Amino acid sequence: MAAVDKYSRDRDATPPADVTVLRVPSDDVAVTWLLLAGGGAGLGVAVYLLRDWALSLAWLPFRPVLVTLDEIADSWGAWGLVALVALGAGVGAAFASDWQSKQPRLEVTRDEVVVAYAKGVRRYRRADVREALHEGGALVLLAADGTDLARVSTEVAARDLAAAFRAHGYVWTETSPGA
């Protein structure tokens, strides 16, 4: 279930009592960070253990990168393994950070829908939103003429989106009107 809380961009401001905030659950965020950073660290161990075999192959993509990593591992001794694990974990963490920065925070009230990203905020007035639906991993807000007012990729579950929009009186459609 999506994390639902009372949240405000201004820490000192009191959010409206009738706002529902949806975002990717913190458990999902933690698992993503763990898998990507842990997978990167595991890849660092694999590179350390398999580098001699990989370099013996006649054809190898990214050979210069592997040669550089092999030189680091050889010259640093046991610290080479630590360096490769740290490098792998760092690359995995960078991917997790990028993924997390692309996840929107959705605020639904009777008057508007707010889509907030790390770099900006978009507001959609209630009068402009004819209906809302979940399609292909995205929240879709339809304008009065049936065109997409907004299409927001999100990993918030469709059932959580539906509950939030219905609770604030929006029309929620289970399938796309054009389908």
C-alpha positions, 0 to 999 in steps of 0.5 A, a space after each residue: 500500500 502506498 505511503 499516505 501521510 500529511 506532508 507539506 513542502 514547507 516544514 513550518 506550514 500546516 497542511 490542509 486536513 483534507 489532503 491525501 499524499 501518495 508516494 512510493 512506500 518507504 519499504 519499496 524504496 529501502 528494498 530498491 536501495 538494498 538490491 541496487 547497492 547490494 547488487 553493485 557490491 556483488 558485481 564488484 566481488 564477481 569482477 574481482 574473482 573473475 577478472 583473470 578468466 575474463 581477460 583470457 577471452 579472445 573477445 571481450 567488450 569493455 576490455 579497457 575498463 576491465 584491464 583498469 579494474 584488474 590493475 587496481 585489484 593487483 596493485 592494491 592487494 586485498 584493498 583492491 577487493 574493497 575498492 571494487 566492492 565500494 565502486 560497485 555499491 556506489 554505482 548501484 546507489 547512484 542508480 537507486 538515487 536516480 530511480 528515487 528522484 524520478 518518483 513523484 509525490 502526489 497530493 490529492 485534495 477536493 480542489 486540486 491534484 499536485 504532482 511534486 518531483 525533486 525539481 518542480 511541482 505541477 498543479 491541476 485544478 479540479 475544474 480541469 480534471 474530468 476523470 482519472 485512471 491508472 494506465 500502463 504504470 501511469 496516473 492519467 488525468 483526463 481533461 474535459 475534452 478527453 485528452 491527457 491533461 497529465 500522464 505521470 509515471 508512478 509506482 504507487 498502486 492503482 488501488 491506492 490511487 483509486 481510493 485517494 481520488 474517489 475519497 476526494 470526489 473525483 471520477 475514477 475510471 478503471 479502464 481508458 475511455 479510448 480502449 
